Amino acid sequence: MTDPKSPAGASARRRRWGDRYDGRRVRTLDPMNILIPYVMPTRTGASNSFHGRAFVRETERYIRQKRVEGLKGFGMLHFFISLYVRIVSQRPGINRFISGQRLFARHNIEVVLTVKKELSVSGQETVLKIICQPADTAADIHRRLTEALTEARRTGDSNDVDNTARVLTKIPGFALKWVIWLMKKLDYFGLMPKAIHRASPFHGSLFVTDLGSINLPPVHHHLYDFGNCPLFLAFGPKQKDFVTDKDGQLTMRRFLDYTLTLDERICDGFYFSAVLRMVEDIFKRPEQLDAPPETVAEDVD
């Protein structure tokens, strides 16, 4: 455990042979875990999908309170990102990634999401990547996301993702295919230019989509074989339905459905079940997101 107020919420480590600029290699693995990335070399081939349902009475009360406190526009997207960051602070294994058939613990928490500059069929779409720290509270996440959204909604190409994508589209198709192949090879060996990594929406801890904002149910989204993002979260709109309580009585409850697609090579089922228990607990007690965690867990060596 480390002091959550320290930089990046974790103790500094000296870079060792085999580490990457975006993550350190996890070396204490069982033999089977070393072999699995060679048996299942792609994220699509190693993906597990999970469908969850969360009751949101306490969450809605919490969101209303945050808005009263001055966090303008605070909603389910802010809540889910805050929830994820808090879980990483205690279960850092879900922030690992596979690259070059090796397992790495990511240095940063990088949350990626797609937004429309305007809500119309022809509105330009852009991608945000926000860098979070394990000790971030819900207020910190609101500030980071608000700043990123303000920048992203400027007219035209407004961030590195837009600018890089625009440059790549000017390359002829036959050459672009070779450029993408080259970037994949460089990334395999941890040699991709840092500028490309910073701009890439495919390199990050979590890709999240708020489908509830357009009244769609959550899809089981695929992972991307380009890049190293190991987790995709989608959540739908809030709904009402009757559920049976512990006394066998029907009760009207508000809920939302969400889906997770996970690269199963980064952690085992027991570890992931602990993550899901944390999800359930934070939905029941969202106030814990108001203060930094008492300690921040470090991933294994």
ZAMI-557967 format. One record per residue: residue in one letter; x, y, z of N, C-alpha, C in turn. Coordinates in steps of 0.02 Angstrom, whole numbers, padded with zeros to 5 digits, always signed. Layout:
<rs>
AXYZXYZXYZ;...
</rs>
This chain:
<rs>
M+00042-00060+00000+00000+00000+00000+00044+00063+00000;T+00019+00115-00031+00057+00177-00035+00013+00236-00015;D+00045+00292-00003+00010+00353+00015-00028+00379-00046;P-00094+00387-00043-00132+00411-00101-00115+00481-00121;K-00082+00519-00077-00064+00588-00094+00003+00593-00130;S+00038+00537-00136+00101+00537-00172+00088+00541-00247;P+00138+00562-00288+00127+00568-00360+00102+00503-00390;A+00049+00509-00428+00017+00452-00462-00010+00401-00414;G-00011+00417-00348-00039+00373-00299+00001+00310-00287;A+00062+00306-00313+00103+00247-00304+00176+00266-00300;S+00216+00225-00268+00287+00239-00260+00322+00236-00328;A+00372+00279-00335+00410+00280-00398+00453+00217-00402;R+00458+00190-00463+00498+00130-00474+00550+00145-00528;R+00608+00116-00519+00659+00124-00570+00642+00079-00629;R+00649+00106-00689+00634+00068-00749+00685+00012-00757;R+00660-00049-00772+00702-00106-00781+00697-00132-00853;W+00745-00174-00872+00745-00203-00939+00679-00240-00951;G+00647-00226-01007+00583-00257-01023+00523-00214-01007;D+00533-00160-00968+00478-00113-00955+00465-00070-01016;R+00407-00039-01019+00389+00007-01071+00378+00076-01041;Y+00375+00128-01085+00364+00195-01058+00293+00203-01030;D+00246+00159-01051+00178+00164-01027+00161+00111-00974;G+00208+00067-00958+00193+00017-00908+00255-00023-00889;R+00254-00053-00831+00310-00095-00809+00289-00168-00817;R+00336-00209-00835+00320-00279-00846+00306-00315-00780;V+00252-00355-00780+00236-00396-00722+00273-00462-00730;R+00318-00476-00683+00363-00533-00690+00344-00592-00647;T+00305-00582-00594+00288-00637-00548+00224-00671-00571;L+00229-00708-00626+00171-00742-00655+00179-00817-00651;D+00123-00852-00645+00124-00925-00650+00141-00944-00722;P+00170-01004-00732+00188-01025-00800+00130-01022-00850;M+00070-01042-00828+00012-01041-00873-00005-00970-00895;N+00001-00923-00849-00014-00853-00866+00037-00824-00915;I+00098-00851-00915+00148-00830-00963+00131-00857-01032;L+00104-00917-01035+00088-00949-01099+00025-00922-01131;I-00024-00902-01091-00090-00884-01117-00087-00831-01173;P-00047-00777-01166-00045-00728-01221-00019-00755-01287;Y+00017-00810-01285+00040-00842-01347-00014-00887-01377;V-00054-00918-01332-00109-00960-01355-00166-00917-01381;M-00179-00861-01347-00231-00813-01367-00197-00746-01382;P-00171-00737-01442-00129-00678-01455-00167-00613-01467;T-00233-00616-01476-00271-00554-01489-00320-00540-01433;R-00336-00475-01426-00386-00455-01375-00456-00480-01393;T-00473-00479-01457-00539-00503-01476-00547-00577-01460;G-00493-00615-01469-00496-00686-01454-00493-00702-01380;A-00475-00653-01339-00469-00664-01267-00520-00623-01227;S-00574-00604-01260-00623-00560-01228-00678-00599-01193;N-00694-00577-01133-00752-00601-01096-00801-00544-01089;S-00865-00559-01096-00917-00508-01090-00959-00521-01028;F-00977-00467-00994-01017-00471-00933-01074-00421-00938;H-01134-00443-00918-01192-00399-00915-01212-00391-00841;G-01216-00329-00819-01234-00315-00750-01294-00269-00745;R-01326-00271-00687-01383-00227-00674-01371-00194-00606;A-01375-00129-00604-01362-00091-00543-01424-00052-00523;F-01444-00058-00460-01499-00018-00434-01472+00051-00415;V-01508+00103-00435-01479+00170-00435-01512+00219-00387;R-01552+00195-00340-01584+00242-00295-01532+00285-00258;E-01482+00252-00227-01431+00289-00190-01387+00330-00237;T-01375+00304-00296-01333+00340-00345-01368+00403-00368;E-01433+00400-00382-01470+00459-00404-01471+00512-00349;R-01480+00490-00287-01478+00537-00231-01409+00571-00227;Y-01357+00531-00237-01289+00557-00234-01277+00607-00291;I-01300+00591-00351-01291+00636-00408-01327+00703-00396;R-01388+00700-00369-01424+00762-00354-01385+00804-00303;Q-01356+00771-00253-01318+00807-00203-01256+00840-00233;K-01223+00806-00279-01163+00835-00310-01182+00897-00350;R-01239+00896-00382-01261+00955-00420-01277+01013-00374;V-01309+00997-00317-01323+01049-00267-01258+01080-00242;E-01206+01040-00236-01141+01063-00211-01103+01103-00263;G-01131+01109-00323-01099+01150-00375-01064+01113-00430;L-01067+01047-00431-01037+01008-00485-01086+01006-00544;K-01086+01058-00584-01133+01066-00638-01129+01009-00688;G-01187+00980-00704-01190+00927-00753-01166+00860-00729;F-01151+00853-00665-01128+00789-00639-01181+00736-00652;G-01160+00679-00681-01209+00627-00699-01178+00558-00696;M-01211+00511-00729-01190+00442-00726-01121+00431-00757;L-01104+00469-00808-01038+00462-00838-00984+00479-00787;H-00992+00535-00753-00944+00554-00701-00941+00501-00646;F-00999+00475-00628-01002+00425-00575-00964+00361-00596;F-00976+00337-00657-00944+00275-00678-00868+00283-00683;I-00845+00341-00708-00773+00352-00712-00743+00356-00642;S-00777+00391-00596-00754+00394-00527-00752+00326-00495;L-00803+00286-00508-00806+00217-00482-00747+00177-00508;Y-00733+00182-00573-00678+00144-00602-00611+00164-00571;V-00599+00229-00565-00536+00253-00538-00527+00229-00466;R-00581+00230-00427-00577+00206-00358-00560+00132-00355;I-00590+00093-00400-00576+00021-00401-00503+00009-00420;V-00477+00046-00468-00407+00037-00487-00361+00052-00427;S-00381+00099-00385-00339+00116-00327-00333+00058-00279;Q-00382+00012-00280-00381-00045-00234-00369-00111-00270;R-00386-00115-00333-00377-00176-00373-00341-00157-00438;P-00276-00140-00432-00240-00114-00491-00231-00164-00547;G-00246-00228-00535-00239-00277-00588-00283-00265-00648;I-00339-00229-00639-00382-00216-00697-00354-00160-00741;N-00299-00130-00720-00266-00079-00760-00203-00106-00793;R-00199-00172-00799-00144-00202-00836-00160-00204-00911;F-00111-00223-00951-00124-00232-01022-00073-00281-01050;I-00092-00312-01106-00048-00358-01142-00020-00322-01203;S+00046-00326-01211+00078-00300-01271+00140-00342-01284;G+00148-00362-01347+00205-00404-01364+00204-00471-01328;Q+00143-00497-01315+00133-00561-01280+00160-00559-01208;R+00165-00499-01179+00187-00492-01110+00138-00449-01072;L+00135-00460-01007+00088-00424-00963+00123-00365-00930;F+00089-00307-00932+00116-00246-00903+00066-00214-00855;A+00093-00182-00803+00052-00140-00758+00058-00068-00783;R+00002-00039-00801+00003+00028-00831+00022+00081-00779;H+00061+00130-00801+00083+00183-00756+00026+00230-00737;N-00014+00250-00787-00067+00298-00776-00136+00265-00780;I-00186+00302-00759-00256+00282-00771-00281+00326-00827;E-00293+00297-00886-00312+00334-00945-00381+00312-00967;V-00430+00357-00960-00499+00342-00978-00515+00375-01045;V-00542+00335-01091-00555+00357-01159-00630+00356-01171;L-00657+00408-01203-00728+00409-01220-00739+00449-01284;T-00792+00432-01319-00811+00466-01380-00868+00515-01366;V-00863+00575-01394-00916+00625-01385-00932+00657-01452;K-00993+00681-01457-01015+00720-01515-01007+00794-01500;K-00978+00830-01547-00972+00902-01538-01041+00935-01537;E-01089+00905-01572-01158+00926-01568-01202+00865-01579;L-01260+00863-01545-01304+00805-01549-01346+00808-01613;S-01315+00788-01668-01349+00784-01732-01318+00727-01772;V-01353+00704-01823-01328+00648-01863-01263+00668-01897;S-01257+00731-01918-01197+00753-01953-01144+00784-01907;G-01158+00786-01842-01111+00816-01795-01045+00779-01793;Q-00989+00817-01791-00923+00786-01789-00913+00749-01724;E-00881+00691-01730-00866+00650-01671-00793+00657-01653;T-00778+00659-01589-00709+00662-01567-00699+00616-01508;V-00637+00602-01492-00620+00556-01437-00579+00593-01385;L-00597+00583-01322-00561+00613-01266-00521+00560-01230;K-00464+00580-01204-00426+00537-01160-00408+00579-01098;I-00435+00559-01041-00420+00596-00980-00375+00554-00935;I-00324+00586-00908-00276+00553-00864-00297+00565-00792;C-00309+00510-00756-00332+00515-00686-00279+00487-00640;Q-00287+00502-00575-00243+00477-00524-00282+00432-00476;P-00251+00382-00446-00287+00337-00402-00322+00372-00343;A-00295+00428-00321-00325+00463-00264-00380+00512-00284;D-00398+00515-00347-00450+00562-00370-00517+00549-00337;T-00551+00602-00318-00619+00598-00293-00668+00612-00350;A-00732+00608-00335-00783+00623-00385-00777+00695-00409;A-00760+00741-00364-00751+00811-00384-00691+00819-00431;D-00637+00782-00418-00579+00784-00463-00598+00759-00533;I-00635+00704-00536-00656+00676-00601-00701+00726-00637;H-00747+00758-00601-00791+00808-00632-00749+00864-00663;R-00699+00888-00627-00657+00942-00653-00619+00919-00715;R-00588+00860-00712-00549+00836-00769-00593+00827-00830;L-00652+00797-00821-00696+00783-00878-00725+00848-00906;T-00743+00894-00862-00770+00959-00886-00720+00996-00928;E-00657+00997-00906-00605+01031-00945-00595+00998-01013;A-00595+00931-01014-00585+00895-01077-00644+00906-01124;L-00706+00905-01097-00765+00914-01139-00768+00985-01168;T-00749+01034-01128-00748+01104-01152-00701+01111-01212;E-00642+01080-01206-00594+01083-01260-00618+01044-01321;A-00648+00986-01310-00668+00943-01365-00725+00972-01406;R-00767+01011-01376-00827+01036-01411-00814+01100-01450;R-00751+01121-01453-00734+01176-01498-00745+01153-01570;T-00762+01199-01613-00773+01183-01684-00708+01160-01716;G-00714+01110-01760-00656+01086-01796-00615+01036-01756;D-00554+01023-01779-00509+00976-01744-00484+01009-01681;S-00504+00982-01623-00492+01018-01561-00442+00985-01514;N-00416+00926-01531-00368+00894-01487-00320+00852-01528;D-00272+00819-01493-00222+00779-01527-00252+00721-01567;V-00306+00693-01541-00338+00637-01575-00365+00661-01643;D-00401+00717-01643-00427+00744-01705-00371+00760-01755;N-00319+00793-01730-00264+00815-01774-00227+00755-01804;T-00214+00705-01763-00178+00646-01788-00220+00608-01839;A-00285+00600-01823-00329+00565-01870-00333+00602-01936;R-00334+00669-01934-00338+00709-01995-00275+00699-02037;V-00217+00697-02006-00155+00687-02043-00154+00618-02075;L-00176+00567-02038-00175+00499-02065-00222+00491-02125;T-00278+00526-02124-00325+00520-02180-00298+00550-02245;K-00246+00590-02240-00216+00620-02301-00166+00572-02334;I-00150+00517-02301-00104+00468-02329-00143+00422-02377;P-00118+00409-02437-00153+00364-02483-00165+00295-02451;G-00220+00262-02470-00241+00200-02438-00188+00147-02436;F-00152+00136-02492-00102+00083-02494-00045+00098-02446;A-00028+00162-02437+00026+00181-02392+00001+00182-02319;L-00062+00200-02310-00090+00202-02242-00091+00133-02211;K-00107+00083-02252-00106+00015-02227-00037-00004-02202;W+00015+00017-02237+00083+00003-02216+00101+00041-02153;V+00078+00104-02148+00092+00145-02088+00061+00113-02026;I-00001+00089-02033-00034+00056-01975+00003-00007-01957;W+00025-00046-02007+00064-00106-01994+00128-00089-01956;L+00162-00036-01977+00224-00015-01945+00211+00006-01873;M+00157+00043-01861+00142+00065-01793+00128+00005-01748;K+00093-00045-01775+00080-00106-01736+00145-00140-01716;K+00192-00144-01763+00256-00176-01749+00295-00137-01698;L+00296-00071-01705+00332-00029-01656+00300-00036-01586;D+00234-00038-01585+00199-00045-01521+00213-00112-01489;Y+00219-00164-01530+00233-00232-01505+00297-00232-01463;F+00347-00194-01486+00411-00192-01451+00417-00131-01404;G+00361-00094-01395+00363-00036-01350+00401+00023-01378;L+00402+00029-01444+00441+00082-01477+00398+00133-01513;M+00333+00128-01506+00290+00178-01539+00305+00247-01511;P+00309+00298-01554+00321+00366-01529+00269+00387-01477;K+00293+00421-01425+00248+00440-01371+00192+00486-01395;A+00206+00527-01444+00155+00572-01470+00097+00534-01500;I+00111+00479-01535+00058+00437-01563+00020+00403-01507;H+00055+00379-01457+00022+00346-01400-00025+00395-01365;R-00003+00456-01354-00046+00506-01319-00109+00520-01358;A-00104+00519-01425-00161+00536-01467-00205+00476-01482;S-00180+00415-01469-00217+00355-01489-00275+00340-01442;P-00336+00334-01467-00393+00314-01425-00392+00239-01409;F-00346+00202-01440-00343+00129-01431-00292+00109-01377;H-00257+00159-01350-00210+00147-01295-00239+00181-01233;G-00260+00142-01185-00289+00171-01125-00311+00116-01078;S-00333+00137-01019-00355+00090-00967-00426+00066-00979;L-00469+00112-00999-00541+00098-01004-00570+00139-01060;F-00610+00107-01103-00651+00143-01152-00722+00140-01127;V-00754+00198-01119-00821+00200-01091-00868+00236-01139;T-00930+00210-01145-00980+00243-01186-01046+00248-01148;D-01074+00307-01147-01137+00321-01113-01193+00316-01164;L-01221+00257-01173-01276+00248-01221-01343+00269-01192;G-01345+00277-01125-01406+00304-01095-01422+00374-01118;S-01369+00412-01136-01380+00481-01158-01417+00485-01224;I-01416+00430-01263-01454+00429-01326-01507+00374-01323;N-01524+00354-01262-01579+00308-01249-01572+00241-01284;L-01511+00215-01284-01498+00149-01312-01475+00101-01257;P-01492+00037-01263-01467-00012-01213-01392-00022-01223;P-01357-00046-01171-01285-00056-01178-01268-00115-01223;V-01222-00104-01268-01201-00158-01313-01143-00196-01281;H-01132-00257-01305-01072-00294-01286-01019-00274-01338;H-00981-00223-01323-00934-00195-01371-00870-00237-01373;H-00842-00242-01432-00779-00279-01440-00721-00237-01414;L-00666-00270-01400-00603-00237-01386-00565-00227-01452;Y-00515-00184-01451-00476-00169-01511-00410-00206-01510;D-00393-00240-01565-00329-00274-01569-00271-00225-01579;F-00285-00167-01607-00235-00114-01610-00234-00079-01543;G-00175-00064-01517-00171-00030-01453-00167-00080-01396;N-00188-00058-01336-00183-00102-01278-00239-00093-01227;C-00296-00065-01247-00351-00054-01200-00383-00121-01182;P-00385-00139-01117-00409-00206-01097-00482-00208-01074;L-00516-00151-01072-00582-00150-01041-00627-00099-01077;F-00688-00122-01094-00737-00078-01126-00801-00080-01084;L-00824-00022-01063-00884-00015-01023-00937+00022-01062;A-00998-00005-01064-01055+00029-01094-01112+00027-01044;F-01148+00082-01037-01207+00081-00993-01265+00116-01026;G-01325+00091-01010-01385+00115-01042-01425+00164-01000;P-01488+00177-01020-01530+00225-00984-01558+00195-00919;K-01578+00237-00874-01612+00214-00813-01682+00189-00830;Q-01702+00137-00795-01767+00106-00808-01801+00089-00741;K-01864+00071-00747-01902+00047-00689-01930-00022-00702;D-01932-00062-00649-01961-00129-00656-01977-00155-00586;F-02020-00206-00584-02036-00238-00521-01984-00293-00508;V-01959-00295-00446-01914-00347-00425-01941-00378-00361;T-01921-00440-00348-01943-00475-00288-01892-00463-00232;D-01915-00435-00176-01870-00423-00120-01859-00486-00080;K-01821-00482-00025-01803-00541+00014-01863-00573+00049;D-01918-00535+00055-01979-00561+00086-02028-00589+00035;G-02007-00589-00029-02050-00615-00082-02101-00565-00107;Q-02094-00501-00089-02141-00450-00111-02114-00414-00173;L-02160-00396-00218-02141-00358-00277-02132-00285-00260;T-02076-00257-00280-02061-00187-00266-02036-00154-00330;M-02060-00092-00342-02036-00055-00399-01966-00027-00384;R-01918-00042-00427-01849-00018-00418-01825+00015-00482;R-01782+00065-00473-01749+00097-00530-01680+00066-00538;F-01660+00054-00600-01597+00021-00614-01570+00044-00681;L-01509+00025-00694-01482+00031-00762-01440-00031-00776;D-01436-00050-00839-01396-00106-00861-01329-00080-00887;Y-01278-00120-00877-01212-00103-00904-01178-00167-00928;T-01131-00159-00973-01093-00215-00998-01018-00200-00992;L-00980-00252-00979-00908-00247-00977-00879-00300-01024;T-00832-00279-01065-00793-00326-01106-00721-00322-01081;L-00694-00379-01062-00630-00380-01027-00581-00427-01062;D-00519-00405-01068-00465-00449-01091-00449-00496-01033;E-00469-00560-01040-00462-00607-00985-00390-00623-00967;R-00343-00603-01009-00273-00619-00997-00241-00575-00942;I-00275-00520-00923-00243-00474-00876-00253-00494-00803;C-00306-00531-00787-00317-00554-00718-00365-00613-00720;D-00367-00651-00665-00408-00711-00664-00479-00695-00640;G-00522-00747-00643-00592-00737-00626-00603-00718-00554;F-00562-00743-00508-00569-00726-00437-00555-00652-00427;Y-00505-00626-00461-00488-00555-00456-00544-00512-00484;F-00570-00533-00542-00624-00495-00573-00687-00497-00531;S-00701-00552-00497-00760-00554-00454-00754-00505-00396;A-00693-00494-00371-00682-00444-00319-00696-00374-00345;V-00679-00362-00408-00694-00298-00440-00769-00287-00443;L-00806-00338-00463-00879-00331-00469-00911-00320-00401;R-00884-00349-00349-00910-00336-00282-00899-00264-00262;M-00842-00236-00283-00830-00165-00269-00879-00121-00307;V-00895-00139-00369-00944-00102-00408-01011-00099-00370;E-01033-00157-00347-01096-00160-00310-01094-00119-00246;D-01038-00121-00211-01032-00084-00148-01034-00009-00160;I-01000+00015-00213-00998+00087-00226-01067+00112-00248;F-01105+00072-00284-01173+00092-00301-01216+00099-00239;K-01203+00058-00189-01241+00062-00127-01218+00118-00082;R-01152+00133-00084-01123+00184-00040-01080+00233-00082;P-01111+00273-00124-01072+00316-00169-01033+00371-00133;E-01052+00387-00071-01018+00441-00035-00943+00427-00025;Q-00923+00364-00030-00852+00348-00021-00809+00379-00076;L-00841+00402-00131-00804+00434-00185-00787+00507-00170;D-00812+00533-00113-00801+00604-00096-00733+00616-00066;A-00701+00565-00040-00636+00572-00009-00586+00525-00042;P-00522+00543-00043-00472+00498-00072-00470+00433-00032;P-00449+00379-00063-00443+00316-00026-00389+00323+00028;E-00398+00286+00083-00349+00291+00137-00280+00266+00114;T-00280+00215+00074-00217+00189+00046-00230+00171-00027;V-00176+00167-00065-00178+00147-00135-00138+00083-00143;A-00168+00032-00171-00134-00033-00180-00088-00030-00241;E-00030-00061-00234+00016-00068-00290+00008-00137-00321;D+00015-00141-00386+00011-00206-00420+00073-00247-00403;V+00069-00312-00415+00125-00356-00400+00183-00341-00446;D+00242-00366-00427+00303-00355-00467+00303-00400-00529;
</rs>
